[in-house]
Amino acid sequence: MTSFISSRIWMVWLVLVVAALFSWWTAAGRPFDTSTAQLGGAIAVAIGFCKTWLIGKHFMDLCDARPLLHWAFDPWTVLIGGVVVALVLLRRDAQANLLMSGRTGARYRPVAER
């Protein structure tokens, strides 16, 4: 008996659900202490771009598309995903450096010092 929905789609769906739960867990900062909490956000963003790749390939049928679309989607996902993860990590590091240096603007001052 053949199924209307292939087992490949169900496996991809299961991976997407597990990835969503794992990214929620890491973004909530559960496995990290306060000094490495920004890593959880970066991991959640990276998992989001992995999910984007899976959805594009399997649910939007890019694996069966013309070669140009097929070859353009992979580098786009890696490039944009890498840039966004880097920005998440650099922004958090820049905020930490500003706070540690004492040269912070009013935007970064704790409420007690205002």
C-alpha positions as CSV (number, residue, x, y, z in Angstrom):
1,M,0.0,0.0,0.0
2,T,1.5,3.3,-1.0
3,S,1.1,6.3,1.1
4,F,0.1,9.7,-0.1
5,I,2.7,11.3,2.1
6,S,6.1,9.8,1.7
7,S,8.1,8.6,4.7
8,R,10.8,11.1,3.8
9,I,8.4,14.0,4.4
10,W,7.4,12.5,7.8
11,M,11.1,12.2,8.7
12,V,11.8,15.8,7.7
13,W,8.8,16.9,9.7
14,L,10.0,15.0,12.8
15,V,13.5,16.6,12.4
16,L,11.9,20.0,12.2
17,V,9.8,19.4,15.4
18,V,12.9,18.2,17.3
19,A,14.9,21.1,16.0
20,A,12.2,23.5,17.1
21,L,12.2,22.1,20.6
22,F,15.9,22.1,20.8
23,S,16.2,25.7,19.6
24,W,13.6,26.7,22.2
25,W,15.5,25.0,24.9
26,T,18.9,26.6,23.9
27,A,17.4,30.1,23.4
28,A,15.8,29.9,26.8
29,G,19.4,29.7,28.2
30,R,18.8,26.3,29.9
31,P,22.2,24.6,29.1
32,F,24.2,27.8,29.5
33,D,25.3,30.0,32.4
34,T,25.0,33.8,32.3
35,S,28.5,34.2,30.8
36,T,27.8,32.1,27.8
37,A,24.0,32.8,27.3
38,Q,24.6,34.6,24.0
39,L,25.8,31.2,22.6
40,G,22.2,29.9,23.1
41,G,20.8,32.6,20.9
42,A,23.4,32.0,18.2
43,I,22.7,28.2,18.3
44,A,18.9,28.9,18.0
45,V,19.5,31.2,15.0
46,A,21.7,28.5,13.3
47,I,19.1,25.9,13.9
48,G,16.5,28.2,12.4
49,F,18.6,28.4,9.2
50,C,19.0,24.7,9.2
51,K,15.2,24.4,9.4
52,T,14.9,27.0,6.5
53,W,17.2,24.7,4.4
54,L,15.1,21.6,5.2
55,I,11.8,23.4,4.4
56,G,13.2,24.8,1.2
57,K,14.6,21.5,0.0
58,H,11.8,19.2,1.0
59,F,8.5,21.1,1.3
60,M,9.2,23.7,-1.4
61,D,10.7,21.0,-3.7
62,L,13.9,22.8,-4.4
63,C,15.6,19.4,-4.5
64,D,13.7,18.7,-7.8
65,A,14.0,22.3,-9.1
66,R,16.2,23.5,-11.9
67,P,19.9,23.3,-11.1
68,L,20.3,27.1,-10.8
69,L,17.7,27.3,-8.0
70,H,19.1,24.2,-6.4
71,W,22.7,25.6,-6.4
72,A,21.7,29.1,-5.4
73,F,19.7,28.1,-2.3
74,D,22.5,26.2,-0.5
75,P,25.0,29.1,-0.6
76,W,22.3,31.6,0.3
77,T,21.3,29.7,3.3
78,V,24.9,29.2,4.5
79,L,25.9,32.8,3.8
80,I,23.0,34.6,5.3
81,G,22.8,32.2,8.2
82,G,26.5,32.6,8.9
83,V,26.2,36.4,8.8
84,V,23.2,36.5,11.1
85,V,24.9,34.1,13.6
86,A,28.0,36.2,13.5
87,L,26.0,39.4,14.1
88,V,24.3,37.8,17.0
89,L,27.6,36.9,18.6
90,L,29.4,40.1,17.7
91,R,26.5,42.3,19.0
92,R,26.4,40.6,22.3
93,D,30.2,40.7,22.6
94,A,30.2,44.4,21.8
95,Q,27.6,45.1,24.5
96,A,29.6,43.1,27.0
97,N,32.8,45.0,26.1
98,L,31.0,48.3,26.5
99,L,29.7,47.4,29.9
100,M,33.1,46.1,31.1
101,S,35.0,49.2,29.8
102,G,32.8,51.7,31.7
103,R,32.4,53.8,28.5
104,T,28.7,53.2,28.2
105,G,26.0,55.5,27.0
106,A,22.8,56.2,28.8
107,R,21.3,53.3,26.8
108,Y,23.5,50.7,28.5
109,R,23.7,52.1,32.0
110,P,21.9,50.1,34.7
111,V,18.8,51.8,36.1
112,A,20.4,52.2,39.6
113,E,23.2,54.5,38.1
114,R,20.8,56.9,36.2
